[in-house]
């Protein structure tokens, strides 16, 4: 049975299940053009291939829930995908549609959210290149002496991986909300007003950690409290607001994203506190952590006392650039 937008319980748009990329399934970067042109809900944004492949898994899955479909390149040379194509060469293998260098790939994703994410990852890439160049100039690779024994650094593999790296911690919340008025039968126009008012209420309630801390206190979950403290030690604050927060069109759903960028370079952090924090967060590298919980509050909307149920899904990811 299909339920419309004016129903009380089911207010979330039905969607097909995304194609989940298994952890062992690697993305062949040579299959992507060097520059991708994306049409995000009417706004065109360009992104480089090297930046796209760094984005958090939760963002990639929402950008391309059914996989990334690109036009086939002529020949077996992967670099041919970066070469200019004629309209005939740009035809899709199925012959259903064509894409050329001036055509953007349509993506159902908020452009403001994407621009926020893209700007931080581009800044992180730039800082990573500058750090690598400076480190190479300060200590060029030593030339091995013939016959001399090989020595290993006294650091662990994890510490070596984190040395002079740019780190991004990504937090994402998907908040689905349900408006339950005091009476089951509510006229359609009033139900729409209540949903709109509920969305405005939730958009203004935009502290990152406040709902999670309330849930931690309710469940007395010390492990999650320790994780919040670790994130604050990395650079977050318990009173932080979301970097991006917006409502999805045609859905009773609010998406929020916050990214924290820091470096583990010894020059900027001689005590190596950032490297130690990054090392403790390494379990979330390529293994996003997710938490889902419900909460309810009573609010007055359109002169009526209603129950506002909220289903929150949190995702935490750790990215090395």
Secondary structure, 3 states (H helix, E strand, C coil): CCCCCCCCCCCCCCCCCCCCCCCCCCCCHHHCCCEEEEEECCEEEEEEHHHHCCCCHHHHHHHCCCCCCCCCCCCCCHHHHHCCCCCCCCECCCCCCECCCCCCEEECCCHHHHHHHHHHHHHHHHHHHHHHHHHHHHCCCCCCCCCCCCCCCCCCHHHHHHCCCEEEEEEEEEEEEEEECCCCCCCHHHHHHHHHHHHHHHHHCCECCHHHHHHHHHHCCHHHHHHHHHHHHHCCCCCCECCEEEECCCCCEEEEEEEEEEECCCCCCCCCHHHHHHHHCHHHECCCEEEEEEEEEEEEECCEEEEEEEEEEEEEEEEEC
